């Protein structure tokens, strides 16, 4: 059994990390722009305005 050298492990981890982050970004964008989430995001945007108090 041949063990991988350091450069091979570094190249694999860099490639895996890149594709992992790209997949996560695509997932977040899909979640954000999914039509059924519009109501939830609009309600969350109005929360700071509902209280009406002038202090934190």
C-alpha positions as CSV (number, residue, x, y, z in Angstrom):
1,X,0.0,0.0,0.0
2,X,1.4,3.3,-1.1
3,X,0.7,6.4,1.1
4,X,0.0,9.7,-0.6
5,X,2.6,12.3,-0.3
6,X,2.1,15.8,1.2
7,X,1.6,17.6,-2.2
8,X,-1.1,15.2,-3.2
9,X,-3.0,15.7,0.1
10,X,-2.6,19.4,-0.2
11,X,-3.9,19.5,-3.8
12,X,-6.9,17.2,-2.9
13,X,-7.8,19.3,0.1
14,X,-7.6,22.6,-1.9
15,X,-9.8,21.2,-4.6
16,X,-12.3,19.7,-2.2
17,X,-12.5,23.0,-0.2
18,X,-13.0,24.9,-3.4
19,X,-15.9,22.7,-4.6
20,X,-17.4,22.6,-1.1
21,X,-17.5,26.4,-0.8
22,X,-18.9,26.7,-4.3
23,X,-21.6,24.2,-3.6
24,X,-22.5,25.9,-0.3
25,X,-22.7,29.3,-2.1
26,X,-25.0,27.8,-4.7
27,X,-27.2,26.2,-2.0
28,X,-27.5,29.5,-0.1
29,X,-28.5,31.4,-3.3
30,X,-31.1,28.8,-4.2
31,X,-32.5,29.0,-0.6
32,X,-32.5,32.8,-0.8
33,X,-34.3,33.1,-4.1
34,X,-36.7,30.2,-3.7
35,X,-40.2,31.6,-4.3
36,X,-41.8,30.1,-1.2
37,X,-39.3,31.8,1.1
38,X,-40.3,35.3,0.0
39,X,-43.0,35.5,2.7
40,X,-40.6,34.5,5.4
41,X,-38.0,37.1,4.4
42,X,-40.6,39.9,4.0
43,X,-41.8,39.2,7.6
44,X,-38.3,39.2,8.9
45,X,-37.5,42.5,7.2
46,X,-40.5,44.1,8.9
47,X,-39.7,42.9,12.5
48,X,-37.5,45.9,13.4
49,X,-40.3,48.3,12.4
50,X,-43.1,46.5,14.2
51,X,-42.1,47.4,17.8
52,X,-42.3,51.1,17.4
53,X,-40.1,52.0,20.3
54,X,-37.5,54.6,19.9
55,X,-34.8,52.9,22.0
56,X,-32.9,49.7,21.7
